[in-house]
Amino acid sequence: MAIADTLESTTPSDSSLSDLDATRFLRRRPTSATTAVTESDTIFRPDIRGTHTSPPDHAAVNGLLPAKSFQEDNERNDAVENPNLMETEKVSGEMAESRGEANSDVSAVKFAYRPSAPAHRRVKESPLSSDAIFRQSHAGLFNLCIVVLVAVNSRLIIENLMKYGLLIQTGFWFSSRSLRDWPLLMCCLSLPVFPLSAFLVEKLASQKDISEPVIIFLHIIITTTAVLYPVFMILRFDSAVLSGVTLMLFACIVWLKLVSYAHTNHDMRKISRSVDQGDVLPSSLDAEDPHNDSFKSLVYFMLAPTLCYQPSYPRTAHIRKGWVVRQFIKLIIFTGVMGFIIEQYINPIVKNSQHPLKGNLLYATERILKLSVPNLYVWLCMFYCFFHLWLNILAELLCFGDREFYKDWWNAKTVEEYWRMWNMPVHKWMVRHIYFPCLRNGIPKGVAVVIAFLVSAVFHELCIAVPCHMFKLWAFIGIMFQVPLVLITNYLQNMFQNSMVGNMIFWFIFSILGQPMSVLLYYHDLMNRKGID
């Protein structure tokens, strides 16, 4: 009936038209429609794979449907598959309506998505297929993972509290033993003496009162003493491990800053002598004025969240006080979360474990896997608290502009990428004062990388072994083991050519296996030294 109504609406209304003429008109009209359909719709549109859409409806080709109705049918079907087409064709619809085609909408509704119209027009992939999965948005699945993670960990926290109760004691934050660590506090407060000594040496150097070899010798004495003095104080007094680790971290930071201060000033003096001798500097060299060194710039450098010295830094315009307060609140919250996880989960697991290299292998594997999850949470909280919150707070208070303290190390495909992205202040220091100086002195690239890891391994061992009063070299071995891991992960990445595989290997080696193993090794060796284990 709809077809008949449409055909009747297209016939002339002139009463003088004979039945024969009307019959001829009705027979000619489908023929013209067929021609229009053949010319306009038989040219199939290719999709993204180069295939063609389905041919036009046979009913329209045979003259049963008007050409205009068939075209609108196709457009309606495309609109069902892609709703965005409705917005694109809105303007053309308004133009058609302005021309007096009031019956087009009624006709389109009558012929839209008929049973004979093709429902499948293009070659399409499933959203989770290998060819289309990376072109989809996974925000919903990410939200689901967060919800599941919160639900599972909430259940574990409730179960742990019901089984063990609240294990955090007041001694975790402060105890009478902390009062016995006052020599370490005095040592920490006396560390600014070494930057002051380095400044006096540079002052004499700027006045040319001492020669360059004497300057280098004095800086070596100052930097070496800046590390050995805290080591002596920690070993001399039986202090808490946490206090010793804190002091050693401060001492290592001072040492790195003093080396950068001395090395940078030495390089600027060398450049100044080259200029005085008439040598032309490379156009790409951006050297500071060697006589621009001041005590104010040194003080700012010692407080700034960087390890690389330069007389001036990019600065921000003002301090956002409200932002600083919010970051401090986050810092307090996440520090409390770390303390809760350590006392409530890590301590019971470690105390109920055995030495991983002396006990049952299967039992040691179970302890490592059980320890890996809370240890990973603590490590992530530590990273967020120090590298994001604390360093940004310090940078905001000092108006320090360059705040690239880390990159997206969580996407690292190899161990090499991780070490280049997770700690940018140390990475920049290594590149500036270890790696490229080695290359400029003719040392091969591979040897320069080993030297950089060697320096890192020595300071990792100092920060852990000295506060524990034992030298088992676990930290040193762990850092030096990164060198073959760099080669292995690079080889695996080149073999698989897949970023997901490389990233999963990195997470497994570093977080699931390496860190829990180190925690168990140092804990049991420390307990053996004290005669408790």
QUICORZI-V722375 format. One record per pair of residues at least 24 apart in sequence whose C-alpha atoms are under 10 Angstrom apart, sorted by the first residue. I is the first residue (numbers start at 0). J is the second residue. If there is no record, write none. Layout:
BEGIN
i->{I,I}
j->{J,J}
END
This chain:
BEGIN
i->{1,1,1,1,2,2,2,2,2,2,3,3,5,5,5,5,5,5,6,6,6,8,9,26,27,28,28,28,29,29,29,29,29,29,29,29,30,30,30,30,30,30,31,31,31,32,32,32,32,32,32,32,32,32,32,32,33,33,33,33,33,33,33,33,33,33,34,34,34,34,35,35,35,35,36,36,36,36,36,36,36,36,37,39,39,40,40,40,40,44,44,45,45,46,46,46,46,47,47,47,48,48,48,49,49,50,50,50,51,51,51,52,52,52,52,52,53,53,53,53,53,53,54,54,55,55,56,56,56,57,57,58,58,64,67,67,67,68,68,68,68,68,68,68,68,69,69,69,69,69,70,70,70,71,71,71,71,71,71,71,71,72,72,72,72,72,72,72,72,72,72,73,73,73,73,73,73,73,74,74,74,75,75,75,75,75,76,76,76,76,76,76,76,76,77,77,77,79,79,79,80,80,80,156,156,156,159,159,160,163,163,164,165,165,165,166,166,166,166,166,166,166,167,167,167,167,167,167,168,171,171,171,172,176,176,177,177,177,177,178,179,179,179,179,180,180,180,180,180,180,180,181,181,181,182,182,182,182,182,182,183,183,183,183,183,183,183,183,183,183,183,184,184,184,184,185,186,186,186,186,186,186,187,187,187,187,187,187,188,189,190,190,190,190,190,190,190,190,191,191,191,191,192,192,193,193,193,193,193,193,193,193,193,194,194,194,194,194,194,194,194,194,194,194,194,195,195,195,195,196,196,197,197,197,197,197,197,197,198,198,198,198,198,198,198,198,199,200,201,201,201,201,201,201,201,202,202,202,202,204,204,204,205,205,205,205,205,205,206,211,211,211,214,214,215,215,215,217,218,218,218,218,218,219,219,219,221,221,221,222,222,222,222,222,222,222,222,222,223,223,224,224,225,225,225,225,225,225,226,226,226,226,226,226,226,229,230,230,230,230,231,233,233,233,233,234,234,234,234,234,235,237,237,237,238,238,238,239,239,240,240,240,240,240,240,241,241,241,242,243,243,243,243,243,243,243,244,244,244,244,244,244,244,245,245,246,246,247,247,247,247,247,247,247,248,248,248,248,248,249,250,251,251,251,251,252,252,252,252,253,253,254,255,255,255,255,255,255,255,255,256,256,256,256,256,256,256,256,257,257,257,257,257,257,258,258,258,258,258,259,259,259,259,259,259,259,260,260,260,260,260,260,260,260,261,262,262,262,262,263,263,263,263,263,263,263,263,264,264,264,264,264,264,264,265,287,299,299,302,302,302,303,303,303,303,303,303,303,304,304,304,304,304,304,304,304,304,304,304,304,304,305,305,305,305,305,305,305,305,305,305,305,306,306,306,306,306,306,306,307,307,307,307,307,307,307,308,312,312,312,312,313,313,313,313,313,314,314,314,314,314,314,314,315,315,315,315,315,315,315,316,316,316,317,317,317,317,318,318,318,318,318,318,318,319,319,319,319,320,320,320,322,322,323,323,323,323,323,323,323,324,325,325,326,326,326,326,326,326,327,327,327,327,328,329,329,329,329,330,330,330,330,330,330,330,330,330,331,332,333,333,333,333,333,333,334,334,334,334,334,334,335,336,336,336,336,337,337,337,337,337,337,337,337,337,338,339,340,340,340,340,341,341,341,341,343,344,344,344,344,344,345,345,345,345,345,345,345,345,345,346,346,348,348,349,349,349,349,349,350,350,350,350,350,352,352,352,353,353,353,353,353,354,354,354,354,354,354,354,354,354,355,355,355,355,355,356,356,356,363,363,364,364,366,366,366,367,367,367,367,367,367,367,367,367,368,368,368,368,369,369,370,370,370,370,370,370,370,371,371,371,371,371,371,371,371,371,372,372,372,373,374,374,374,374,374,375,375,375,375,375,376,378,378,382,382,386,386,386,386,408,409,409,409,410,410,410,410,410,410,410,411,411,411,411,411,411,411,411,412,412,412,412,412,412,412,412,412,412,412,412,412,412,413,413,413,413,413,413,413,413,413,413,413,413,413,413,413,413,413,414,414,414,414,414,414,414,414,414,414,414,414,414,414,414,414,415,415,415,415,415,415,415,415,416,416,416,416,417,417,417,417,418,418,418,425,426,429,429,445,448,449,449,449,450,451,452,452,452,452,452,453,453,453,454,454,455,456,456,463,464,464,467,467,467,467,467,468,468,469,469,469,469,470,471,471,471,471,472,473,473,473,473,474,474,474,477,477,477,481,484}
j->{64,106,109,110,63,64,65,106,109,110,63,64,64,65,68,102,106,109,63,64,65,102,65,62,62,62,65,66,59,60,61,62,63,64,65,66,60,61,62,63,65,66,62,65,66,59,60,61,62,63,64,65,66,67,68,69,57,58,59,60,61,62,63,64,65,66,60,61,62,66,60,65,66,67,60,61,62,65,66,67,69,70,66,66,70,66,69,70,73,120,121,121,122,120,121,122,123,121,122,123,121,122,123,121,122,120,121,122,120,121,122,117,119,120,121,122,116,117,118,119,120,121,117,120,116,117,115,116,117,115,116,115,116,110,103,106,107,103,104,106,107,108,109,110,111,106,107,110,111,116,107,110,111,103,104,106,107,108,110,111,112,106,107,108,109,110,111,112,113,116,117,107,110,111,112,116,117,120,107,111,112,107,108,110,111,112,111,112,113,116,117,118,119,120,112,118,120,111,112,118,118,119,120,340,343,344,343,344,343,343,347,343,339,342,343,339,341,342,343,344,346,347,338,339,340,341,342,343,342,338,339,342,338,238,239,238,239,241,242,238,236,237,238,239,233,236,237,238,239,242,243,236,238,242,229,232,233,235,236,238,229,232,233,236,238,239,242,243,245,246,247,242,243,245,246,232,228,229,232,233,246,250,229,245,246,247,249,250,246,225,225,226,228,229,246,249,250,253,225,253,298,301,221,225,218,220,221,222,224,225,253,254,257,221,222,225,253,254,256,257,260,294,297,298,301,221,294,297,298,221,222,221,222,257,258,260,261,297,257,260,261,292,293,294,297,298,294,261,260,261,264,265,290,292,293,290,292,293,294,264,265,268,264,268,289,290,291,292,290,265,268,269,261,265,261,262,265,261,257,258,260,261,262,257,258,261,254,257,258,250,251,253,254,255,256,257,258,261,254,258,250,254,250,251,252,253,254,257,250,251,252,253,254,458,461,465,461,462,465,466,465,465,466,467,468,465,466,467,468,469,468,466,467,468,466,467,468,466,467,463,464,465,466,467,468,463,466,467,466,462,463,464,465,466,467,468,461,462,463,464,465,466,467,462,466,462,466,458,459,461,462,463,465,466,458,459,461,462,463,462,462,458,459,461,462,301,305,306,425,301,306,306,305,306,307,308,425,428,429,432,297,300,301,305,306,307,308,428,297,300,301,306,307,308,306,307,308,428,432,306,307,308,309,428,431,432,297,300,301,306,307,308,309,310,308,307,308,431,432,287,289,307,308,309,310,431,432,288,289,290,292,308,309,310,289,311,397,399,393,394,397,390,393,394,396,397,398,399,386,389,390,391,392,393,394,397,399,401,402,404,424,390,394,399,401,402,404,423,424,425,427,428,423,424,425,426,427,428,429,424,425,427,428,429,431,432,428,398,399,400,401,398,399,400,401,402,394,395,397,398,399,400,401,394,395,397,398,399,400,401,398,399,400,395,396,397,398,392,394,395,396,397,398,399,392,395,396,398,392,395,396,392,395,388,389,391,392,393,395,396,392,388,392,384,387,388,389,391,392,384,388,389,392,388,383,384,388,389,380,381,383,384,385,387,388,389,392,384,384,377,380,381,383,384,388,377,380,381,383,384,385,380,376,377,380,381,373,374,376,377,378,379,380,381,384,377,377,373,374,376,377,373,374,376,377,373,369,370,372,373,374,369,370,371,372,373,374,377,515,518,370,522,373,519,515,518,519,522,523,519,522,523,526,532,519,522,523,519,520,522,523,532,516,519,520,521,522,523,524,527,532,516,517,519,520,523,516,519,520,516,519,512,516,515,516,519,511,512,513,514,515,516,517,518,519,511,512,515,516,511,515,511,512,514,515,516,518,519,507,510,511,512,513,514,515,516,518,510,511,515,515,510,511,514,515,518,509,510,511,514,515,510,510,514,421,422,421,422,423,424,502,502,505,506,498,499,501,502,503,505,506,498,499,501,502,503,504,505,506,488,489,491,492,497,498,499,500,501,502,503,504,505,506,484,485,486,487,488,489,490,491,492,498,500,501,502,503,504,505,506,481,482,483,484,485,486,487,488,489,501,502,504,505,506,508,509,481,482,484,485,486,488,489,505,485,488,489,505,485,502,505,509,452,481,485,455,451,454,455,482,482,479,481,482,479,479,478,479,480,481,482,478,479,482,478,479,479,480,481,521,521,525,521,522,524,525,528,525,528,521,524,525,528,524,520,521,524,525,521,516,517,520,521,517,520,521,513,514,517,509,508}
END
